[in-house]
Every structure is written in structure tokens, then in C-alpha cells.
Amino acid sequence: MTAVSFDHTALCRFATDLLAAAGLPERYGAAVAEVLVEGDLMGHDTHGLQLLPSYLASLKAGTMTADGAQEIVRDAGAAALWDGRGLPGPWLISEGMKLGVERARTYGTFTLTIRRSHHTAALTSYLKPVTDHGLVALLAVSDPTQAMIAPFGGTVPLYTTNPYAAGIPTNGDPILIDVSTSATTNGMVNRLHKTGKRFSYHALVDAQGNPTDDPAVRFSEPVGSIMPLGGVDNGHKGFGLGLLVEALANGLAGYGRADGAAGWQAGVFIQVLDPEFFGGRQAFLRETGWLAAAVRSNPPRDPSRPVRLPGQRGLALRRHMLQHGVLLNDGIVTDLKKAAAEFGVAMVAGSAAAKEKA
């Protein structure tokens, strides 16, 4: 698939202006734009600006809150609960991470749960601002109003892809983990279905529980399901992790599937830890630095493909694209042009990329 290159700053400005034209003040829109573009910078293009048209549609329909603040339901210092009131997930989580950095330095650890957040975008986008402070970040998200994953061995969708992310500082680049507890993401299912393609493996089951590589089962009646991480043989592991995210993101927030939630009302779990309050920051970095070096020096099965740490490729892409331009595939660019025309915003200028996007 061919790609178009855009200046990072100009792309963020364009996204902020589009959101403003749809009714989202810059106070929120700038944070949303930064998070979405960060997703593209890190190579998570199903959760970058590909999401912007759906955010604009939510603003237009009034299903994303565009004013006011979150409700602080409870604040106990080292732990807190917010009601997001349907505000943009990227803004809520960014604010939560900032508070987490401040509180972790006071208490050693800080845990925040958020109920009723709008869509949260790529979780990896929130990690580096925390690890840059030498702190550990944990983040998990579910949405009790959505269901596309059947329990292992089941046939009816029960919960969402339930991603879990972690940012771990080292004495070099941080380790950045961002994985769904499902065999694939909903964004990838939608993309492949839209282009008439299939997965290269059995990522789903049809309504009878038969494994399949065809994303169309998610759009048929009766509807199929995405499999838990681990797939046909080891999906019990992903299923267990998915239930953990349900408990952390929805259970601790006190609002979930048992409440019959409707609309987009994600549950979010945030935890920030300061190693200084445990074994000490230098001891922590000594251990994580050793581990990172041991991973990178591990003899690869294929000499042309060295062993990588989680987030290593994304950080390399980020550095490259900040210098040479953010790459967006033609499908995303087409959708952004349509949105720009609809909301009367000038399309950001781009240039043909020198090579196809990986």
C-alpha cells in the first residue's frame, strides 16, 4: 500500500483544527490530535488518525462530550476514581498520566480508574511521557458497552479486545508493551473486511465456533467473534488476561457490563510506580538495562532479523518519521480529505513517500 508523508507539527495542527470545526475546543483537541498522531508515529496506524473520522462523527452526533471536566468521584491520594462523562479518551488518559507522575513521586504508587470515557486510541501513545520521568506505567482499557470476543471455547461475543500496556524505563530506550488480549484488534478486522482481505491465520470463530481467517464473520448474522490471544490451542491464556482487564478497568471503576451500559463508555485502569520507593531507581535501571541488553544480544533464529524489545521498532519509526515525515496510507489520507471537505478545513499538505509503508 502506498503512503503519503506529512510534517508532524502540521499534521497535529490539522487534526486539532478538524476537531475544533466539529465542536471540540482546542483544550481537548490538541491532546487528542497528539495522541492519534503518536499512534501513527509508533506504527499503530489502525489506532492513529484512522480513528479521526469516527471521532468527528461522534462529536457531530453528540455522543462525545465536548465541554466541562471529568467528575472526581473519589480521591484518596494514592488512589482515585474519575467519571469521564464521555469526554475524549486521549485527553482523559493524558491528564490521568500527568497526575500519576505527580502522585507516584509522593506516594510511590498511584492508581486511577476512569469510568465512562470515550474511545482511548493506541495505549502505547501514553507510555513514553511517563517513562521519560523514570517511572513505570501500567494501562488497561475495556468498554462494557461493546463485545467482540467470545470466551475461550464459547461462541457468543462477551467482551472487548481489552488491551494492556506497560512502559518500563531502562538506562536506554524504554520497553513499551502494548498488546490486545485478543488474537487481533477490531481495527484490523475492520480494515481487512473493508479491503476484502483475510487474515494469514485463524483469528476469529464463526457463530458456530469454527475457527476462520475471514473477517466477514464479524459482519454476518449471527455474528462471529474474535478469538482470545493464543487462538485455537492456547486461547485460555488470552481469555484469562481479558478477564483481568475487565476486573481492573470496569470492576475497580464500579461501572461495567452488569450495569447495562450503553453508548461508548470505556473503563480505564492507570497505575504509575516510582522505583525509588521500592528497591531504588538505580537498582531498577541496572536490572532493566541488563535485561534489555540480554534481549538484544540473544542469538537470533534468523541472522537478518535481530531479536527486538517491545517498542524498539516503534521508537525507531518514531525517530525516523519525526525527522522525515509521518507516513499515512492512501486509505487514511482519502478519509481525511473527505473529513476536511465536510468540515470546511484545508487539507494538510503532504508529499509522496519514497517507499511503501511497512
PEDAGI-V355876 format. One record per residue. N is the residue number from 1. RES is the residue in three letters. PHI is phi in whole degrees, -180 to 180 (none if undefined). PSI is psi in degrees with one decimal (* if undefined). OMEGA is omega in whole degrees, -180 to 180 (999 if undefined). Layout:
BEGIN
N|RES|PHI|PSI|OMEGA + N|RES|PHI|PSI|OMEGA
END
This chain:
BEGIN
1|MET|none|129.7|-180 + 2|THR|-74|164.5|-175 + 3|ALA|-139|160.2|176 + 4|VAL|-121|141.1|-177 + 5|SER|-102|137.3|-179 + 6|PHE|-132|146.3|173 + 7|ASP|-65|135.0|-176 + 8|HIS|-59|-50.2|-177 + 9|THR|-63|-42.9|180 + 10|ALA|-65|-36.5|-180 + 11|LEU|-68|-41.4|178 + 12|CYS|-64|-40.1|179 + 13|ARG|-64|-42.9|179 + 14|PHE|-61|-47.0|-179 + 15|ALA|-64|-40.0|178 + 16|THR|-62|-42.9|180 + 17|ASP|-66|-39.5|178 + 18|LEU|-62|-45.2|179 + 19|LEU|-63|-39.4|178 + 20|ALA|-64|-40.1|179 + 21|ALA|-65|-26.4|178 + 22|ALA|-88|-2.3|175 + 23|GLY|111|6.2|-179 + 24|LEU|-99|115.8|-179 + 25|PRO|-59|153.6|-177 + 26|GLU|-61|-27.3|177 + 27|ARG|-51|-40.7|178 + 28|TYR|-94|-40.5|-172 + 29|GLY|-62|-36.9|-180 + 30|ALA|-63|-40.4|178 + 31|ALA|-67|-41.8|179 + 32|VAL|-62|-46.3|-180 + 33|ALA|-61|-45.4|-180 + 34|GLU|-61|-42.9|-179 + 35|VAL|-67|-43.2|180 + 36|LEU|-64|-45.9|180 + 37|VAL|-66|-35.3|176 + 38|GLU|-60|-37.7|176 + 39|GLY|-59|-43.2|177 + 40|ASP|-67|-40.5|178 + 41|LEU|-58|-36.9|-177 + 42|MET|-87|2.5|177 + 43|GLY|89|6.7|179 + 44|HIS|-95|64.7|-169 + 45|ASP|-75|-9.6|172 + 46|THR|-77|-15.6|-178 + 47|HIS|-124|27.0|175 + 48|GLY|-107|-130.9|-178 + 49|LEU|-68|-9.9|171 + 50|GLN|-58|-27.3|-179 + 51|LEU|-80|-17.7|-172 + 52|LEU|-58|-44.6|179 + 53|PRO|-58|-35.9|179 + 54|SER|-71|-33.2|175 + 55|TYR|-66|-42.3|178 + 56|LEU|-62|-40.0|178 + 57|ALA|-64|-38.3|178 + 58|SER|-65|-40.8|177 + 59|LEU|-64|-42.4|-180 + 60|LYS|-64|-36.8|-179 + 61|ALA|-84|-9.1|-179 + 62|GLY|80|15.9|-180 + 63|THR|-93|-7.6|170 + 64|MET|-111|124.5|180 + 65|THR|-69|134.9|-174 + 66|ALA|-118|10.3|178 + 67|ASP|-153|169.5|179 + 68|GLY|82|-169.9|-177 + 69|ALA|-128|167.5|174 + 70|GLN|-67|153.5|175 + 71|GLU|-91|125.7|176 + 72|ILE|-85|100.2|-176 + 73|VAL|-75|-39.1|-178 + 74|ARG|-154|140.5|176 + 75|ASP|-143|108.7|-178 + 76|ALA|-110|22.2|179 + 77|GLY|89|-75.7|-180 + 78|ALA|-88|-4.9|179 + 79|ALA|-147|144.9|-179 + 80|ALA|-152|159.4|176 + 81|LEU|-131|128.7|174 + 82|TRP|-114|149.0|165 + 83|ASP|-102|115.8|-175 + 84|GLY|-75|-14.9|176 + 85|ARG|58|23.7|179 + 86|GLY|79|10.5|176 + 87|LEU|-67|161.5|-178 + 88|PRO|-58|129.1|-180 + 89|GLY|-57|-43.2|179 + 90|PRO|-59|-36.7|178 + 91|TRP|-71|-46.1|-179 + 92|LEU|-60|-47.4|-177 + 93|ILE|-69|-39.1|177 + 94|SER|-60|-43.4|177 + 95|GLU|-65|-39.5|179 + 96|GLY|-65|-39.3|178 + 97|MET|-67|-39.2|177 + 98|LYS|-61|-44.1|177 + 99|LEU|-64|-38.0|180 + 100|GLY|-61|-41.3|178 + 101|VAL|-61|-45.0|-180 + 102|GLU|-64|-47.8|-176 + 103|ARG|-73|-37.2|-180 + 104|ALA|-62|-33.2|178 + 105|ARG|-73|-16.9|177 + 106|THR|-94|-44.0|-173 + 107|TYR|-108|-8.9|-176 + 108|GLY|92|-34.0|177 + 109|THR|-150|148.8|177 + 110|PHE|-142|132.8|179 + 111|THR|-123|129.8|178 + 112|LEU|-128|132.3|170 + 113|THR|-115|144.7|-180 + 114|ILE|-127|127.4|173 + 115|ARG|-108|154.9|177 + 116|ARG|59|47.7|171 + 117|SER|-90|150.5|169 + 118|HIS|-76|-177.6|-175 + 119|HIS|-52|145.2|-169 + 120|THR|-108|-7.4|179 + 121|ALA|66|-158.2|-174 + 122|ALA|-78|123.9|-177 + 123|LEU|-65|-29.6|-180 + 124|THR|-61|-22.6|-178 + 125|SER|-65|-20.5|-174 + 126|TYR|-98|-4.8|-168 + 127|LEU|-84|-46.9|-173 + 128|LYS|-60|-39.0|177 + 129|PRO|-59|-23.2|177 + 130|VAL|-86|-47.1|-180 + 131|THR|-65|-26.0|176 + 132|ASP|-61|-21.9|176 + 133|HIS|-92|4.9|-179 + 134|GLY|78|18.9|-178 + 135|LEU|-110|157.4|178 + 136|VAL|-94|135.2|179 + 137|ALA|-119|133.0|173 + 138|LEU|-123|139.0|-175 + 139|LEU|-150|132.5|178 + 140|ALA|-142|147.4|-176 + 141|VAL|-140|140.2|170 + 142|SER|-138|169.7|173 + 143|ASP|-138|108.8|-176 + 144|PRO|-69|-4.9|178 + 145|THR|-94|-6.3|-176 + 146|GLN|-120|155.9|177 + 147|ALA|-153|124.2|175 + 148|MET|-144|-1.1|179 + 149|ILE|-114|124.1|173 + 150|ALA|-84|147.8|174 + 151|PRO|-60|153.9|-178 + 152|PHE|-56|124.1|-178 + 153|GLY|89|-5.9|-179 + 154|GLY|-97|-179.4|-176 + 155|THR|-130|-10.0|-177 + 156|VAL|-112|127.8|179 + 157|PRO|-55|135.1|-175 + 158|LEU|-121|-40.1|-175 + 159|TYR|-144|-178.4|-175 + 160|THR|-92|-177.6|-178 + 161|THR|-69|-13.1|169 + 162|ASN|44|66.6|179 + 163|PRO|-70|152.6|177 + 164|TYR|-133|133.2|-177 + 165|ALA|-133|153.2|178 + 166|ALA|-147|136.9|174 + 167|GLY|-114|123.3|-174 + 168|ILE|-123|114.1|179 + 169|PRO|-71|146.6|173 + 170|THR|-130|-173.1|175 + 171|ASN|-84|8.3|173 + 172|GLY|-137|-135.3|175 + 173|ASP|-64|145.6|178 + 174|PRO|-71|158.9|169 + 175|ILE|-88|122.9|-177 + 176|LEU|-121|110.0|-177 + 177|ILE|-106|129.8|177 + 178|ASP|-148|102.2|-177 + 179|VAL|-134|141.0|169 + 180|SER|-78|151.8|175 + 181|THR|-89|19.2|178 + 182|SER|-119|166.5|-177 + 183|ALA|-68|-22.7|175 + 184|THR|-158|178.9|180 + 185|THR|-99|158.9|176 + 186|ASN|-64|-35.3|179 + 187|GLY|-62|-39.6|179 + 188|MET|-71|-36.6|175 + 189|VAL|-59|-46.8|-179 + 190|ASN|-64|-41.2|-179 + 191|ARG|-64|-47.5|-179 + 192|LEU|-66|-38.8|179 + 193|HIS|-64|-41.5|-179 + 194|LYS|-63|-34.2|-178 + 195|THR|-98|4.6|178 + 196|GLY|71|26.6|-179 + 197|LYS|-106|168.9|178 + 198|ARG|-121|163.1|173 + 199|PHE|-73|159.9|177 + 200|SER|-87|4.4|-179 + 201|TYR|-152|170.5|178 + 202|HIS|-78|100.4|-178 + 203|ALA|-102|-11.7|-174 + 204|LEU|-136|170.2|168 + 205|VAL|-128|147.5|175 + 206|ASP|-79|-176.9|-175 + 207|ALA|-65|-15.2|177 + 208|GLN|-97|-0.5|179 + 209|GLY|90|10.7|179 + 210|ASN|-82|127.7|179 + 211|PRO|-62|143.3|-179 + 212|THR|-153|157.6|174 + 213|ASP|-102|5.9|-173 + 214|ASP|-96|111.3|180 + 215|PRO|-65|-13.5|-179 + 216|ALA|-62|-21.1|-179 + 217|VAL|-65|-20.5|178 + 218|ARG|-78|-8.4|-177 + 219|PHE|-120|12.9|-179 + 220|SER|-105|172.0|176 + 221|GLU|-126|124.6|-3 + 222|PRO|-69|152.5|-172 + 223|VAL|-77|145.9|174 + 224|GLY|-89|-173.4|-175 + 225|SER|-135|152.4|166 + 226|ILE|-77|142.0|179 + 227|MET|-80|152.8|172 + 228|PRO|-63|157.9|175 + 229|LEU|-53|131.8|-176 + 230|GLY|109|-19.2|172 + 231|GLY|64|-147.4|-172 + 232|VAL|-59|-44.8|-172 + 233|ASP|-91|-34.3|-173 + 234|ASN|-127|25.3|-179 + 235|GLY|-66|-15.7|178 + 236|HIS|-63|-27.8|180 + 237|LYS|-71|-48.3|177 + 238|GLY|-64|-35.0|178 + 239|PHE|-62|-44.4|178 + 240|GLY|-62|-42.9|178 + 241|LEU|-66|-36.7|177 + 242|GLY|-62|-40.1|178 + 243|LEU|-67|-36.1|176 + 244|LEU|-60|-45.2|179 + 245|VAL|-63|-39.4|176 + 246|GLU|-56|-44.2|-178 + 247|ALA|-68|-41.7|-178 + 248|LEU|-71|-46.5|-172 + 249|ALA|-84|-36.2|-179 + 250|ASN|-102|-46.3|-177 + 251|GLY|-61|-50.7|-179 + 252|LEU|-67|-27.4|178 + 253|ALA|-77|-10.8|178 + 254|GLY|71|25.0|-178 + 255|TYR|-156|122.2|-176 + 256|GLY|-164|-148.5|-174 + 257|ARG|-66|-30.2|180 + 258|ALA|-66|-18.1|-179 + 259|ASP|-90|-3.5|-178 + 260|GLY|65|40.1|-177 + 261|ALA|-60|147.4|-180 + 262|ALA|-133|162.4|-177 + 263|GLY|79|-158.7|176 + 264|TRP|-103|110.3|-174 + 265|GLN|-141|70.7|-175 + 266|ALA|-68|148.2|170 + 267|GLY|-102|138.0|-175 + 268|VAL|-129|136.4|174 + 269|PHE|-118|124.1|178 + 270|ILE|-125|133.9|173 + 271|GLN|-139|132.3|177 + 272|VAL|-124|133.5|-177 + 273|LEU|-126|139.9|176 + 274|ASP|-104|111.8|-178 + 275|PRO|-58|-22.6|-178 + 276|GLU|-61|-27.9|-179 + 277|PHE|-83|-2.7|-178 + 278|PHE|-116|-111.6|179 + 279|GLY|-81|-2.3|-179 + 280|GLY|102|146.0|-175 + 281|ARG|-65|-42.9|-178 + 282|GLN|-66|-39.3|177 + 283|ALA|-65|-38.4|179 + 284|PHE|-64|-47.2|-179 + 285|LEU|-67|-33.1|176 + 286|ARG|-62|-42.2|-179 + 287|GLU|-71|-48.4|-178 + 288|THR|-69|-32.4|176 + 289|GLY|-66|-41.9|177 + 290|TRP|-62|-44.6|-178 + 291|LEU|-62|-44.6|180 + 292|ALA|-61|-43.4|179 + 293|ALA|-65|-38.6|-180 + 294|ALA|-66|-36.6|177 + 295|VAL|-65|-49.3|-176 + 296|ARG|-65|-29.7|-178 + 297|SER|-92|-0.2|-180 + 298|ASN|-66|130.4|-178 + 299|PRO|-59|122.9|-177 + 300|PRO|-78|150.5|174 + 301|ARG|-64|-39.4|178 + 302|ASP|-114|111.1|-177 + 303|PRO|-57|-23.4|180 + 304|SER|-81|-5.9|-179 + 305|ARG|-130|83.3|-179 + 306|PRO|-58|152.2|178 + 307|VAL|-66|134.8|-178 + 308|ARG|-118|152.0|171 + 309|LEU|-84|152.9|173 + 310|PRO|-57|129.6|-180 + 311|GLY|90|-12.3|-176 + 312|GLN|-63|-47.1|179 + 313|ARG|-65|-42.4|-179 + 314|GLY|-61|-41.9|179 + 315|LEU|-67|-36.9|177 + 316|ALA|-66|-43.0|176 + 317|LEU|-60|-42.4|-179 + 318|ARG|-60|-48.0|180 + 319|ARG|-61|-42.9|-179 + 320|HIS|-64|-46.0|-175 + 321|MET|-75|-28.7|174 + 322|LEU|-63|-31.3|-180 + 323|GLN|-87|-38.3|-171 + 324|HIS|-111|-6.1|179 + 325|GLY|116|146.0|180 + 326|VAL|-83|125.7|-179 + 327|LEU|-91|129.0|174 + 328|LEU|-126|135.6|-180 + 329|ASN|-73|163.2|-174 + 330|ASP|-58|-35.6|-179 + 331|GLY|-64|-42.2|178 + 332|ILE|-67|-43.1|-180 + 333|VAL|-61|-42.2|178 + 334|THR|-60|-44.0|180 + 335|ASP|-65|-37.8|179 + 336|LEU|-67|-37.1|177 + 337|LYS|-63|-41.1|178 + 338|LYS|-63|-42.8|180 + 339|ALA|-65|-41.3|179 + 340|ALA|-61|-42.3|179 + 341|ALA|-66|-40.8|-178 + 342|GLU|-63|-40.0|-174 + 343|PHE|-101|6.2|175 + 344|GLY|69|36.1|179 + 345|VAL|-113|135.5|180 + 346|ALA|-64|131.2|179 + 347|MET|-66|133.9|178 + 348|VAL|-64|140.9|-179 + 349|ALA|-75|137.6|177 + 350|GLY|-133|173.9|178 + 351|SER|-137|151.5|180 + 352|ALA|-60|133.5|-180 + 353|ALA|-74|152.8|-178 + 354|ALA|-72|-22.0|-179 + 355|LYS|-149|167.9|179 + 356|GLU|-70|151.0|177 + 357|LYS|-73|135.7|-179 + 358|ALA|-70|*|999
END
